[in-house]
Amino acid sequence: MPPIDTPDTPMAPKPSPAAREEFALPQVASGTSRALSVQRFGLPGARPKAYLQAGLHADELPGMLALRELAQSLRAAAERGEILGEVIVVPVANPIGFAQHHYAHLQGRYETGSAGNFNRGYPDLAAAVAARIDGKLGPDADANVATIRTAMSDSLDEMAPESELEVLRHRLLALAHDADIMLDLHADNQAQVHLYTGTPLWPDARDLAAEIDARAVLLAEISGGNPFDEACSGPWWSLAAANPNHPIPPACLAATVELRSNNDVDETLARDDAAALYRFLVRRGVVAGDAGALPRLHCEATDLTAMQQVKAPVAGLVVYKAQLGDVVRADQVVAEIVDPLGDVTEVRARTEGCLFSRHDQPVAWPGKIIGKIAGTAPLPDRKGKLLSD
């Protein structure tokens, strides 16, 4: 006879939904095919919604391993019924770039067919929805958010991307545009953990920066080129500025998270990063659990216009005189460019701040960015496009 449940018998938790989808990309040559693989956790449409992707620049590798680890943790959480919202994880967001092998080297930052940067040129959803929401906004901020998200979805549905790159960009934005949280995981040449996010999202994103142990946080409303994070978050403050009589909050906390150096593919680091991202999802109510005490944040956010891109004035070999994480002074020598056949040229800091990034290939030519310093005072030449292409 089967056991009879009594009020004292604990009920097994109901598992949360978990699924995997494949979205085919247009065939670019006979006999070939590519697809975008998407992992979903929780009920579709549940809130809060979090979207995480990695490898948009396909040669920036650590985030892919971190999201593989995170997906395993989320799968276990789903089996325990602990996914409270909706989570979408895309560990390989750029199968096009991930297949671009040239002369025994992976080149995943630019699409070879168009030379387009995979993290630039996303659709401007603010412009796309402006007419759709005209006359439909009111005094309720939550209702306005819902109206705008519906308009974004409708606008994306009407777009007709054609090329493989256009279809990929469209599919990624269709998955992420209505998220409450969007994290795009990247890596730099040689760097400490840092993140880029919108000025209106700070200090709200402080818990994210603390969890991932960021050593620089760079803020901008518009950094230029419409990268993926700003394609998700930027429309909210753009529409708020265009509709000052109606409350429109920054409804998507989007950030580009730079997980150290391109080559920092390490199992321990990946597990630590995945654990930090998981705790962040717990803090935000996306996943059930106890995140514990928030770690101390080791930096303050600074404006992206105050970040010096340290550029080489001449060609030669780069000999660094400052280490990653050093706080350098204005006019301090951070590197020397050594011409093997000639002179040595000093490269000096133009601001005071943390040297959080260097180039991993110690060779220079005029204008090459060989370092980044998170300064606090805006620099006069930092206007227009604020990101390196």
N, C-alpha and C positions, 0 to 999 in steps of 0.2 A: 504494500500500500504506500503510495507516495506521501512524503511529509506534508503536513498541513501548515500553511503559513499562519503565524500568529502575530499580534502586534509587536512582539519582541524580536521577530525574525527580521534581520536586516535585508532590505531589498537590494538586489544587484543594480548598480547604476546603469542607466540606459545609455548605450554608446552614442556619441555624437557622429553625425555623418562624416565620411571621408571618401574622397573620390579622386580620380586622376583623369585628365582629359588631354587629348592630342588635337592641336589645330594645325592642319596642313597649310604649308606655304605654297605659293605658286611654283610650278615646275619651271626651272630656268634652263634646263637642258634635258634632252631625251635620256631616259635611263637613270635619272636622279630624282630624289625627293627629300624634302626637309619638313619638319614639324616642330611646333612649339609645345612643350610638355608642361602642363599646369596641374598642381596639386591643390585640392580644396579640402578644407576642414570646417565643420560646423554647417549650420543651416544657411543656404543661400538667402541673402537679404537680411540676416540677423545683424544686429549692431552690438558693439562697434565692429566695423569691418577693417581688417588690416591686410595690406598687400605688400609682399616682400619679393624682390627680384635680385638676381645677381648675374654678372657676366654680360651686361649690356655692352660694355667694352670687353670683348670676349677674351682679351689677353690679360685682363685683371682678374686673377684666379681665386684668391682666398675666399671671397664671398660665396662661390659655388659650393665649396666644401662645407662652409659654415651653414648654408641653407640645407644641404643634405642632412647635416646633423640636426638642425632645427626641425626639419620635416619628420625625422624619426621621433623626436620628442613630442611633436604635435600629434603624430599618429597614436602614440601611447596615451596621450591625454584624451584623444577622441575615444579610444576604447574605454576609458574611465568615465566618459560623459562630461569632460571638463572644458569643452570648447563652448564658451558662452556666446561669442559673437560669430563672425565669419573670418577665416584666414585663407588667403590665397598665396601660395608659394611657387615661385618660378625660378628654380636654381640655375637654369641655363636660358637666360632671356634673349640670347642672340645666337641661334644655331647657324645663322649665315656667317657671322664673323668667326665662330668657333671652328669653321671648316676652311678658313682662309690660311692655308699653309704655303708659304713662299720661301724657297731656298732654305728648307729645314727650319723655318721660323714661323710661329703663329703671329699673324698680323690681324688683330681683332678690333682695332679702334675705328677704322674707316672701311666703308664698303668699297671693294675694289672696282666695282662697275661704275660708280658715280663719284668716288672719292669723298662721299658724305660721311660725316661723323655720326656714328650710331647713336650718340647721346645729344644730338642737336636736331632742330627742325621739326619738332612735334606740333600738331595742330593747335591753334589758338582757340581754346574752347570759350573764352570770354567773348571773343568776336562772333563765334558761331552761335551763341545762345542769346545775344543781346536782344535781337528782335523777338525771339520766342518768349522771353520773360516780360516783355514790355506790357505793363498794365496788369501783371499777375502777382506782383509782390505786395506784401502788406506789412502790418506792424509786428507780426510774429516771426522771430528769427528762425525757429525750427521749420516752420511752414515754408519760409523762403528758401532754406537749404533744400528741402524736398522738391520744391518747384524747380530750382536750378539744376539739381541732379537729374530730374526727369528730362529737362531741356537738353542737358549734356548727352544723355543716353540717346535721345531722339536725333540729335545732331550727328552723333557718331554713326547711328544706324543709316543715315542718309548719305554718308560719305562713301565714295567708291574708289578705294585704293586699287592700283593696278600692278605696280612692280612688286617684286618680292620684298624689298626694303619698305615700301609704303604699306604693304599688308602687315608686315611685322610691327611697324610703329603703330598702326591703327589697332591691331589686336592687343598690344600691350596697354595702350591707353584705354581701350574698351574695358579691359579687366580691372584697371586701377582708378579710373576717373572718379568713381563715387566712393572711394575708400575714406574712412576717417583717419587712417594712418597709412602712409606709403613710404617704404624704405627701399632705396635703390643702392645696392652694395657695390662698391668699386674698390680700387686700390691705386696707389700712386707708385712712382718709380721706386723710391726709397723713402719711407715716411713713417711717422707715428700715426696712430689712429686720429682722424679728424673728420669733421662733417661740415657740409654746406646746407643751410636751410634759410627759409624766408625770414626777413626781419620781423614781420608781424607774428611769427611763430615762436619768438623768444620773449620771455623765459619759459613758455609752455613746454618747449622741447628740452628743458634742462635735465629732466629725468632720463631721457634717452642718452644725452651726452655723458651723464654720470655713469650710467650702466655700461656703456661701451668703453669707458675710460678714455674719452676724447682728450687730446692735448691741444687742440685748436678747434674753435667753432667759428665759422665764417658766415656772416649774415649779409643778405641782399634781397631787395624786392625784385629786381630785374638784373640778372647777371649777363644777359645777352645770349642769343642763339636758341632760346626756348628749350633748355634741356628737360629731361623727363620729369625731374622733381618739380620744376616750375610749371610744366604743363599741367601737373595735377593740382598744385597749390596756388599758383599765381592767379588763375581766373577768379578766385574768391576775393582777393583784395582789389583786383581790377574792377570787378562788378560792384564791390562795395563803394569804390570811389565814383563810379558812374551812377550809382543810385543812393545818394547820401540821405535820402528821406526814408529809407527802408533798411532795417538791420540785417546785415549780411556778415556773419562771422567767418573767420578763416577756418573753414570746415574740414580741411584736409591737412593734417600735420605731415608734410612731406620733407624728406631729407635725403641727400646723397651722403652715404656713409663710406668713408675711405678706410678700408681695413688694412692699414700699414702698407707694405710693399708688395708689388706684383708677385714676387717669388715667395712670399710668406705662406706657402701652402704647407701647413703643419697640423697634424691631427690634434695636438693639445690646444693650439690656438683656435682651431675651428670649433672644438667643443666648448672652449671658454666663450667664444663669440656667440655661439648658438645659445648657451646658457644665459648670457646677458640679454640677448634679444627675447628669449622666452620670459625672463623676469620682467622685461619692459612690457610685454603683452599682458602679463598678469597684472602689473600695476595699472594698466589702462583698461582692465576689465574685459579683455578679449578672451582670456583663458582664466579658469578658476585656479586658486592657489594662494600661497603666501610668498611674496617676493622678498621678504626680509627688509632690513634697513637699506635705504638708498645710499650707495657709495658716495664718497666725496668727489666732487668735480674738481679736477686739477687745473682748470683754466677758466677764463672768462670769455664770453663771446665778443668778437670784434668784427668791425665792418669789413666787408670784402674789399672796399676801396682803400682800406688801410693795409692790405696784404701786399707786400713787395714780391713781385716776381723777379728774382735775382737773375739777371741776364748776362751772358758772356759778351764782352765787347770785342773780342778777337777769337781767332781759331787757335786750338792747341789742346793740351792735356789738362784736365781739371784736377788740381790738388786742393782738397778741402782743408781749411784751417779752423772750421767749426764743425762740431758734431751734431747729429740729430738731437733735438731737445735742448740745445744750448740757447740761453737767452743772450742775444747779441745786442751790442750797442750800435747806435748810429755811427757810421764811419768806420766801424770795425771791419777788418779784412776777414771775409768769410771763405774766400777761395783765391787761389792763384791759377792763372792760365799760363801754362808753360809751353812755349813753342820749342819742340825738340831741336830746331835748327836756329833758334834765336832767343827772343826776349821772354821775360817773365812779367805778366800783367796782373796787378792786384784787382780783385773784385770786392767792393766794400758794400756793407749794408747802408741803406738810406733811411732806415727806421730802426727803432728798438723793439724787440719782440722775440718770440720763440721761432727758431729755425726748425720747422716741423717737417720739411720735405727737401730732399736732394735728388739729383739724377743718378741712376744706377750705372749709367755708361759714362765714364769719366773722360769724355772727349767733348770739345766745345767748338762752336762756330759762332760768328756774330749773330746775336739775337736769341741764341738758344737759352731756354730757361733751365738753370742749373740748381735752383733752390727757391724756397718760398718761406717768407718770414711773416708771422702773424703780428703785425704792428697794431697800434691803437689810434694813430693819427692818420686821417685820410691823406693819400698821396696825390699830388696834382695831376699826374699822368694816368691815374686809375679811373678812366671814364669809358663809357661805351661797353664793349665786350670785356668783361672782367675775368673770364675763364680762358685758359689756354685751349687752343683748338686741337 
